[in-house]
Amino acid sequence: MNWESWSDFFSMGGYGVYVWGSYFMTIVCIAGEIILILKRRRTLHKHLGLIHESTEKEIKNETTS
């Protein structure tokens, strides 16, 4: 496709709102997924750290008894 101006490019033959809205929503969904994955990873590391600490405490208590 050849566009004569930037406004023609952004209007996409009258479908610009749909096209650019689709791109925008895709970017929002991908960014949301990345944020959720990072939050889940942080939470998992936190829980695993707590489990590791409690296991170490149990081992210390068993060896001192």
ChimeraX commands (.cxc) that place a marker at each C-alpha (Angstrom):
marker #1 position 0.00,0.00,0.00 radius 0.5
marker #1 position 1.14,3.51,-0.73 radius 0.5
marker #1 position 0.03,6.43,1.38 radius 0.5
marker #1 position 0.26,10.02,0.29 radius 0.5
marker #1 position 0.57,11.44,3.80 radius 0.5
marker #1 position 0.92,10.41,7.42 radius 0.5
marker #1 position -2.77,11.07,8.03 radius 0.5
marker #1 position -3.61,8.56,5.27 radius 0.5
marker #1 position -1.30,6.07,6.92 radius 0.5
marker #1 position -2.91,6.53,10.35 radius 0.5
marker #1 position -6.46,6.42,8.97 radius 0.5
marker #1 position -5.71,3.11,7.18 radius 0.5
marker #1 position -8.42,3.62,4.60 radius 0.5
marker #1 position -11.08,4.32,7.23 radius 0.5
marker #1 position -10.11,1.36,9.44 radius 0.5
marker #1 position -7.45,3.17,11.47 radius 0.5
marker #1 position -9.38,3.08,14.74 radius 0.5
marker #1 position -9.78,-0.69,14.49 radius 0.5
marker #1 position -6.20,-1.32,13.34 radius 0.5
marker #1 position -4.48,0.94,15.86 radius 0.5
marker #1 position -6.89,-0.06,18.61 radius 0.5
marker #1 position -5.99,-3.69,17.98 radius 0.5
marker #1 position -2.29,-2.93,18.18 radius 0.5
marker #1 position -2.82,-0.95,21.38 radius 0.5
marker #1 position -4.85,-3.72,23.04 radius 0.5
marker #1 position -2.26,-6.31,22.04 radius 0.5
marker #1 position 0.53,-4.26,23.60 radius 0.5
marker #1 position -1.55,-3.75,26.76 radius 0.5
marker #1 position -2.24,-7.50,27.05 radius 0.5
marker #1 position 1.41,-8.43,26.51 radius 0.5
marker #1 position 2.57,-5.85,29.05 radius 0.5
marker #1 position -0.04,-7.11,31.52 radius 0.5
marker #1 position 1.16,-10.69,31.08 radius 0.5
marker #1 position 4.76,-9.66,31.66 radius 0.5
marker #1 position 3.81,-7.77,34.82 radius 0.5
marker #1 position 1.76,-10.71,36.13 radius 0.5
marker #1 position 4.58,-13.16,35.42 radius 0.5
marker #1 position 7.06,-10.98,37.28 radius 0.5
marker #1 position 4.68,-10.68,40.26 radius 0.5
marker #1 position 4.14,-14.45,40.33 radius 0.5
marker #1 position 7.89,-15.02,40.17 radius 0.5
marker #1 position 8.49,-12.66,43.10 radius 0.5
marker #1 position 5.74,-14.32,45.13 radius 0.5
marker #1 position 7.12,-17.77,44.36 radius 0.5
marker #1 position 10.63,-16.77,45.44 radius 0.5
marker #1 position 9.21,-15.29,48.64 radius 0.5
marker #1 position 7.26,-18.45,49.46 radius 0.5
marker #1 position 10.19,-20.70,48.64 radius 0.5
marker #1 position 12.41,-18.57,50.87 radius 0.5
marker #1 position 9.94,-18.92,53.74 radius 0.5
marker #1 position 9.74,-22.67,53.23 radius 0.5
marker #1 position 13.53,-22.90,53.17 radius 0.5
marker #1 position 13.83,-20.87,56.38 radius 0.5
marker #1 position 11.24,-22.97,58.20 radius 0.5
marker #1 position 12.96,-26.17,57.06 radius 0.5
marker #1 position 16.31,-24.89,58.35 radius 0.5
marker #1 position 14.71,-24.03,61.71 radius 0.5
marker #1 position 13.19,-27.52,61.96 radius 0.5
marker #1 position 16.54,-29.14,61.20 radius 0.5
marker #1 position 18.27,-26.99,63.85 radius 0.5
marker #1 position 15.59,-27.86,66.42 radius 0.5
marker #1 position 15.91,-31.58,65.67 radius 0.5
marker #1 position 19.70,-31.56,66.02 radius 0.5
marker #1 position 19.65,-29.67,69.34 radius 0.5
marker #1 position 17.09,-32.00,70.90 radius 0.5
marker link #1:1,2 radius 0.2
marker link #1:2,3 radius 0.2
marker link #1:3,4 radius 0.2
marker link #1:4,5 radius 0.2
marker link #1:5,6 radius 0.2
marker link #1:6,7 radius 0.2
marker link #1:7,8 radius 0.2
marker link #1:8,9 radius 0.2
marker link #1:9,10 radius 0.2
marker link #1:10,11 radius 0.2
marker link #1:11,12 radius 0.2
marker link #1:12,13 radius 0.2
marker link #1:13,14 radius 0.2
marker link #1:14,15 radius 0.2
marker link #1:15,16 radius 0.2
marker link #1:16,17 radius 0.2
marker link #1:17,18 radius 0.2
marker link #1:18,19 radius 0.2
marker link #1:19,20 radius 0.2
marker link #1:20,21 radius 0.2
marker link #1:21,22 radius 0.2
marker link #1:22,23 radius 0.2
marker link #1:23,24 radius 0.2
marker link #1:24,25 radius 0.2
marker link #1:25,26 radius 0.2
marker link #1:26,27 radius 0.2
marker link #1:27,28 radius 0.2
marker link #1:28,29 radius 0.2
marker link #1:29,30 radius 0.2
marker link #1:30,31 radius 0.2
marker link #1:31,32 radius 0.2
marker link #1:32,33 radius 0.2
marker link #1:33,34 radius 0.2
marker link #1:34,35 radius 0.2
marker link #1:35,36 radius 0.2
marker link #1:36,37 radius 0.2
marker link #1:37,38 radius 0.2
marker link #1:38,39 radius 0.2
marker link #1:39,40 radius 0.2
marker link #1:40,41 radius 0.2
marker link #1:41,42 radius 0.2
marker link #1:42,43 radius 0.2
marker link #1:43,44 radius 0.2
marker link #1:44,45 radius 0.2
marker link #1:45,46 radius 0.2
marker link #1:46,47 radius 0.2
marker link #1:47,48 radius 0.2
marker link #1:48,49 radius 0.2
marker link #1:49,50 radius 0.2
marker link #1:50,51 radius 0.2
marker link #1:51,52 radius 0.2
marker link #1:52,53 radius 0.2
marker link #1:53,54 radius 0.2
marker link #1:54,55 radius 0.2
marker link #1:55,56 radius 0.2
marker link #1:56,57 radius 0.2
marker link #1:57,58 radius 0.2
marker link #1:58,59 radius 0.2
marker link #1:59,60 radius 0.2
marker link #1:60,61 radius 0.2
marker link #1:61,62 radius 0.2
marker link #1:62,63 radius 0.2
marker link #1:63,64 radius 0.2
marker link #1:64,65 radius 0.2
view
